[in-house]
């Protein structure tokens, strides 16, 4: 893991995700950081057939899912342990995400399944558009006008 946040880091992370999952119709949503707006990152998105999407400055709902995930990671992992070294702390993050968060941690928003179990059980239906996988934000109804088609904007419950 790198100790910097530069274009090469986010471009390599994108390539790792694409190589590992081999997804179709990918949208990469980010904030407007210089590493995501760089020519190099744009080139890598085009090469990987990834459609970049960026949040609006000052629109906190655009990145709510990411911020919520980071807060959960901080609460469940970082706040509950003391790490002897920076390397130990860095190594614990991917281990937690791949070993616990994606495979074992149940989410009420997806029927008390883990993200991987939900994908295994319902992946075909989601891909076919038969099942709405849009995240819902509790208590946000009527607060903002949702952007239609935005995977990260709050949508009214149906």
C-alpha positions, 0 to 999 in steps of 0.5 A: 500500500502506498503512503500517498494519494496520487494519480498512480495510486487511484489508477492502479486501484481501478485496474486491480478492481477491473482485473479482479471482478471483470465488470460490465457497464462500470461507473466510477464515482468520486469526488473532484480530487486532482487524482480523479480529474487527471488526464492519466486517470481519464485515460485509464477509465477509457481503456477500461471502459469505465464511465467516470462520475463526479460529485458536485462541490458541496453536495454531501449526498453525492459521496454519502455511501463512501463516507458511510463505508469509511465511517463504518470501517473506522468504527469497526476496525480502527477504533477497536484496536491498537496497532503497533506499527503503521504497516500493521494498520495498513495491512488490517484494512484490506483484510477487514474488507475482504475477510469480514465486511464483504463476506460476513457482515450482514446489511439490513438494507440488503435483507440481512445478507452480506454484500457477497451473499447478496451478489451471489443470490441476486446478481443476475436479477440486479444485472438484468434490471429486475431488482433495484440495487439503489441504496436507500438513505433512511430519513432523507425523504424530501430533503433533496431532489434526487438525480434520476439515474444516479447510483449514489443519490438518495432515492425515495423508497418505492 
